[in-house]
């Protein structure tokens, strides 16, 4: 089929019969001495296609266009890039891509306040420009997602997204630790201020400074709210810690409500690194959930607000998510609670325990159709579900509420030792 298409491209006409046969034979003969080169090129492309997007947020953006030009499906939606910045510190974002674009290509900058998202319906336009320089400088950054679009709306080549983690640095050391996280850059001016401020601080004191690995390591009596944690081997991340439920120490990995502004119909890479607003509805990130839960033996609590706004819960005494190479497969232990054991089932068509994670562009369920695309959000589907919490609109939890649950919350923390 490829040779036939090549003959068509060379001759600019559709060959048939003897003419097509002669062309195919000529191409086959010419390709014999090029076989090693062709094989090498194909191997290179296979390796490129197998490249992961990377764990450093600052590096992921340059790997959003590794496809061959002839294979690129436009528009290219790059994964959301985390950017950490002080609230009164100017920042410049660049809308560059690793391939050539026309010099007069329109560049449009957009902003979605207080939310991490790739849903274009939530963005408001900031400015539009032509050609160089494809950059935007913000003097007073605000929490939310900045997006840039290369090309007109009807002919978009690529879209890049930057989630601004705007911090109030009341403690200089805390601020610098955030900005100096792996994969993130720290302005020289900020570094100099840090050096002056902490010039009398001993090296031993600095070595002892660290972030908690999860919310269970917060000081006893800490209030519920937004904190920075740093799981083992990972850069610092921002999470919501629930400190008022069952002795506290819970890390919130998901929160949703019926009238959410989040679409939840996001891509694999977006689910991988998280989206939404940590203050309201959000998904922490499948990769981050995996990294947290592999540190110790964890438990999970699903909290459901049913159609009458009654609060029900489902506890599983074990919780883990395997790594990406294993599809972020979910593992749950024994159930106790008031909501019903909807995550585990003897029915293979609606079980969620032991299932891989699926999204609209990564179908890993056991159904012939794509459950994530059909059902509106990423989840541990089988064929298809008895639980649907990552969804815009009424949620589902077994027989408790089918499409009319009002809110959901997923919490994890280390399991108690017996």
N, C-alpha and C positions, 0 to 999 in steps of 0.2 A: 504494500500500500504506500509506503514512504517513497519507494523508487518511482512508482507511477506518478505520485504527486510531484516528484522532482523533475520528471520528464515534462510534465505539464508546465512547471515553472520556467524551465529552460526554453522551451519552444513557444511558450505563450499560446498554446492551443491544445485541445484534447486529442491525443493520438489514439488511433484504433488499429486493430489488426496487425499487419506486418510492421508498420511504422513503430507502433508501440513496442512490439517484440524486439525490434532492432535497437531501440533506445534502451530498453531494460538490459539487454545483453551487453551493450557498450558500457553502461554504468557499472554492471557487475564486474566486468573485466577491469575497468579503471580502478575499482575499489579494492582489488586484491592487494596491491602494494601498500595501500593506505590502511589496511585492516588494523595493524598495531596502533596507528595514530588514532583511528576511530575508536578503538577499544579504550585507549587511554583517555580520550576526551569524554567518552560515556562514563568511565569510572569517576572522573573528576566531577561530573555533574551529579552522579549518584551521591558522592560524598558531600557535595554542597547541599543537596536536598535533604541529607540526613542531619545537617547541622542543627542543633537546638538553638532556640532564640537567646539562650544565655541567661545567667542569673543576675548579672550586674545591670541594673536599670539603665545606666548611661550607655551601655554597649548594645542593648537590644535593638535600639532604633536603627542601627546601621545594618541589621540583618533582616530587615523587612522586605528587601527586594533582591534576594539571592536567586530568584528564578531567571532562566534564560529569557532574553527579550522576546523571543517568539512564543514563549510559554506564559508570559506574564498575563494575569487576569486583572485588568484595570477596572475600577480603581484599586490601588494597593492601600489597605488599611493597616498602618503600622501599630504595633502594640503600644499601650499607654506607657509613657516614660515618667518615672517618678523624679520630681525635682524638689529639693529641699531648699528653702530660702527664708531669711528673716523678713518680718513684715515691713520693715522700713529700708530694705536693701534692694536696689535696682537689679534687675535680671534681664538678660538678653536671650531670647529663644531663636533658634535657627531652623528654617524650613527647607533644609537641604536634603537631597536624596543621593544615593550612590549610583546615579546614572544620569546621562545628559538629558537636559530638557530645553525647549525653545527659550531664547533669551527674553521674549516678551510674554512669557506665560503668566497669566493672572495668578496672584497669590492672595488668598483671603484668610484672615485671622478671625477666629470665633472664640467665645467664652461661655462655659456653663458653670455658674456659681455654686459653690458648696457641694459639688458632687464629682465623683470620678466616673466617667462614662465615655462611650463612643457613639451614643445615640444622638444623631445630628439634630433631631427635633428639639433637643434641650439646649441648643447653642444659640447665642445671639451674636450677630456679626460685629466685629470691632473695627476692622479697616480692610481695605483692598488696595493692592499695589501691583505694579508690573515690573517683572525682571528683578535685577539685583538692587540692593541686597535683600535676600529672602529672610529677613530677620525682624523681630519685634522686641522692643525694649519696654519693660514695665517698671515704672518708678516706685509704685506702691502695690506690690503683688497682693492678690486676694485669693483665698482658698477656693479651689475649683480646677476645672480642666480647660486648658487652652488648646485649641485645635487650629491647624493650618491646612488649607486645601490648595493643592497645586492644580491649576486648570479651572475652567469654567464649571459651574454645577453640572451641566449636561455632558462635559467632556473631562472629567476629573482623572488625573493620572495617579495621584497619591494623596493620602491624608495622614498627618502626624498629630499625635496627641501628647500633651504634657500635663501631668497632674501636679499642681503646685501645693506642696505641703508647707504652708506658711506657719512659722513658729514665732512665738513671743519668747525671746531669749532672756528670761529673768536671771538665769544663771549662766555666765559666760562659758563655763566648762561644758554644761549640758548642750548649749547651742553648738559649740564646735564639734562635739562628739557626733551630733546628728549630721552636721554638714560634711563631716569627714568620713561618713560611712562608706564602706566599699562600693566602688562604682560611682561615687558622687564627688563633685568638685567643691573646693572651699576657696572663696576669693582671697587673694593675698592680703587685702586690707583687713578682712575679718581675722585672718591668721595673726597679723601684726597686733591687732587689738587684744587678741587672746594672749599673746606672749607678754604684752605689757601688764595686762590685768592679773595674770597668774605668775608673774616673775618670781614671787616669793614662795610659790607652792613647791613643795618637795616632790621629787620624782616618785618616792614611795607612796605618797598620797594619790598621785595620778594613777598609779598602777592598780590601786584598789577600786577605782571608779569603774562601774560597769552597770549595764542595764539588766533588769530582771529578764529571765528566760521566758516567762509567761506571767499571767496575772496572779498566779498562786504565790509568786515570790514577792508581791508587794507587801509593804509594812502592814501589819495587822491594824485594823481600824481605818484603813484608807477608804475614801469614798468612791462610789462608782463614778466612772468617767473615762476620758481619753488618756491613755498612757503610751509611752514608748517602751517596747520590749525588744530584746535581741536574742532570738533562738540560737542555739549552738550552730556555728558555722554560717550564720546568715547576717546580713546587714540589719541595722535597727529598723523596725517597722512600727507604724502607729495602729493601735487597736483600742477597742472599748472593753474595759474591765468591769464586770458585774460583781460588786462586792456585797450585795444585800441578799443574795439568794443562797440558802443552804451553806452558811459559813463563808460565803464569798470565794474569791480567787478564781472566778470563771473568766475565761477568754471568750469573747463573743466572736464567732466566725461567720454568722449570718443573722441578718435582721430584715424583716419585710413586713409590709402591711398592704391591705387591699387597695388603697388609693395611692400607691407609690408612684413616683415619677420615673423610677427605674424600669427599663423595659425587660431586663433579665435575658432577652434573646441575644446574648453576646457570643463572641467567638471563643475558641479554645484558649488563645493567648490572653484574652481579656479575663476569662475566668481564672486562668493560671496565676495572674498577678493581682487580681482583685479589682473591684469597681464599686461605685456608689459613694455615699457619704457616711463616714464612720459615726457621725452623730445621729443618723437616722437609718435608712435602708442601705445595706451594703453586703458584699461578699468579700471576705478577707483575702481570698486567693487560694486556689487549690494547692499550689506549690508551697505557700506559706503554712497552710493547714498541715500539709505533710511534714514540713520541717519542724513545726511545733510538736506534733503528736509523736514524732519518732524519738524525742528526747527522753521520755519516760513511758510508763504505762498510763494511758489516759482513759477517762470516762467521758460520756457525752450526755447532755440533757437537751431534748427538744421541747420547747415551750410553745403551746398552741392556744390562741384565742379563738374559740368557736364562734358560730353565727350569732350566739346570744352574748358574746363577749365574756364567756366563762373561761377561766384559765385552766388548761390541762397540761400534763407533762408526760414525757416518755424518757426514762433513764435507761441507758445501756452501760453495764459496768466495765466494758472494754470498748475502746475506740481507736482505730488507726486508719491511715490512708497511705497506701503504697506509693512508691515514687512514679514519676511520669512514664518511665519505660514500661511499667506494669499498669499503665492506664489510670493511675490514681484510684486503684481498686479500694473499695470501702470494706472494713472489717469491724463488725459489731459483736458485743458479748450478749449477756443475758438481759432481758427486759424486766423493768418494774415501772409502775406508774399508773396514771389515770386516763391517758389519752388512747390507750390501746397499742398493741405491738404491730404497727403498720409498716415498719421498716423491714421486718423479717416475715417470711411466709413460706408455706409449703407449696404455694402456687407459683410455678416458675414464670408466669406471665406478669406478675406484679411484685416480685420480691426486689429488695434494694440492697440488702446485705450481701456482700461478696461480689457486687457488680462493679464494673469499671465506670468511670465518669464519662459522660457524653455531652457534646455540644452540637450546635447546628452544623459546624464544619468538621466535627470529629465524631463519627458514628461508631460507638463501641458497645451498643446495646445488643440484646439477643433477638430483636424484632427485625422483620424484613424491611420495615420502614425506619426512618430516622426519628426516634421518639423525641429528641431534643428539638428538632425543627418543627415537628408536628405539635408538640406540647408547650412550646413557648419559652423554654429555658434549660440551662445545663443542669444535670442531675445524675445520680447513679441509677440509671434506668435498666430495666430488664426488657419486658415487651408488653406494656410500657410501665405503668406505675399504679401504686396505691397511695403514694405520697408525692405531692407536687408543691413545694414551697418556694422554689425559685421561679416565680411567675408573676406577671403584672395582672392583677385582678384577684378574684377569690381563690384562695389556696385550698389544697386538699390534704387531709390526713385520714386515711382509712375510711371507716364508717362514721367517724366523729363529725366530719364536715366535708362534703364533696363539692368542691368548687365555691364554697362560701365561708371558709375560714377567714377571720379578719386580720390576724397578725401571726407572725412566727418569730422564733428566736432559737438559735442553736449555740449552745455553750459547751466548752470543754475545759477540763482541768485534770491534773494527775489523780489517778484512782487511789483510794486509801489502801494502805497495806494491812492485811489481816494476819 
